[in-house]
């Protein structure tokens, strides 16, 4: 959410109208999101008005992005927010691992699979085990998918 951090004024609390303006939705939408997203819960002041913190504004912006731009359903966006709040960002993981002197296991993923046999070797091994044609096809398909996943992981790292 760093691109939108410049847009959010440096304040402690925001009124609902200010948040509506920052996020670009109406007040009833924010109130509805409060009922649907447990992580989005503004405080109420003594007079009962909602007081949104900076974190609440950032969450509202993330909800809007998930729902309107990435076309998530409410349930999908809720689940994504919950998993994001449980999983620390990659940079934080790397910093924690470096400070503890522990190597990040994700960085080893491409090399972990380098010693595995090629798909053709797996096919010939499957032929000698007495598997049916259907089972061999399923194994071949699985092996191809695993190779694709390995390549995707190597590209992301």
N, C-alpha and C positions, 0 to 999 in steps of 0.2 A: 504494500500500500504506500510505498514511498513516493510515487508520483503525485498522490493527492495530499501528502503532508503539507506541501506548500500552500494549498488552498485553505486549510483549516487554520483559523486565527489562533493566536497563542492566548487562549483563555482556559480557565479551570472548568467553568460550567457554561452550558449553552441552553437557551430556551428552545422549545419545540419549533417555533417559527424560524429561528436561526438554523436549526438542523435541517428543516424542510428546504430552506434556501440553499444550504451547502450541498445537500444530497440530491435535490431536484425532484422531490416527491411531496405529496400533500400530507398533512398531519394525520389523517385517518389511515394512511398507508403505514406511517411509522407506528401508530398505535396497534395496527394489525400485526406488524412484524414483531412487536413486543410479545404478543400472545403466541406466536409461532416459533420464535427463536429464543431459547433460554439464555444464550450468551448476550442477547441484546435486551438489557433491562436497566433503564435509567432510574435514578433515584427520584424521590419526590421531596420537595421542600416543605416547610411548615404550612404553607398555604395550599399544599396539595398539587402544585404545578410540577411538571416533569423537569428535572435538571439532568441534562445529558453531559457526560464527561467526554473528554477527547477520545477515549477508547470506544465509547458508544457511537460517536460520529464515525470513527474508522470502521466499526462493525457495520453500521448502516450503509456506508459506502461499499463495503465488501458484499453485503447482501444485495444491494442494487446491481452491482457488477455480475454477481452470480445469476440473479433472476432475469435481468433485462439484456445483458450482453452475452453471457455464456449460456443462457436459456435453460438453467436448472429449474427443476420443479421446487416447490417449497420444501418438500421432504428431502430432496437431493441437496439443496442449499444448506438445510439444517445439518445434515450429516457431514457435508464438506466443512462447515464451520466448526463442528465438534471435533472432527479429526484434525483440522488445522490447529485448534487450540490445544489439543493433546500432544501434537508432534511439534517439537521445536524446529525452527528454521534450520536449514542445512548449515549455514554459517555458524549458528550457535552450537550445533553438534560438533563441527570441526574445531571450534575454539575450545570447547570442553574437552574434546579428545586430545588436543594438543597440550592443553594445560595439565592434563593427567599423564601425559607421556604415552597414551594409548593410541595405537594406529587405528584409523577409521576403517572398519571392515568393508564398507561399501567400496572403497577405493581398490580393493583386491578382487572385485567381482569379475572383471574381464580375464584376469590371469587364473582365477579358480577353474575356469572351464576350458582353458587352453589344452589341458592334458586329456580331455575327454575325447573318445573316438568320434570319427566323422559319421555322418548319417548312413553312408554306405556300409561301414563296418557294423553298425547297429542292425542294418537290414540283413546282412549275411549271418550275424549271430542269431537273429530272430528266426531265420529259415532253418537253422540247425536245432532249434529247441522243440520242434514239433508243434508250433502254433498254427492255427488255422489261417487261411488267407485273409479273412476278415480281421483277425487279431493283428496280423502283420501289417495290414493297411492302417489300422488304428495306431500302431506303434510308429510306423513311418510318418504318419501325419503329426503325431505328438513330437517326434524328433525334429521335424521341420519347424514346428512352432517354437520349440525350445531353442533352436539355432537362431531363429528370428529374434526371439527375446534377448538372447545373449548379444546379438548385434545391436539391438536397441539400447541395451544397458551400456555397451561399450561407447556408443555415440553420445549418451547423456553424460558420461563421466569424462 
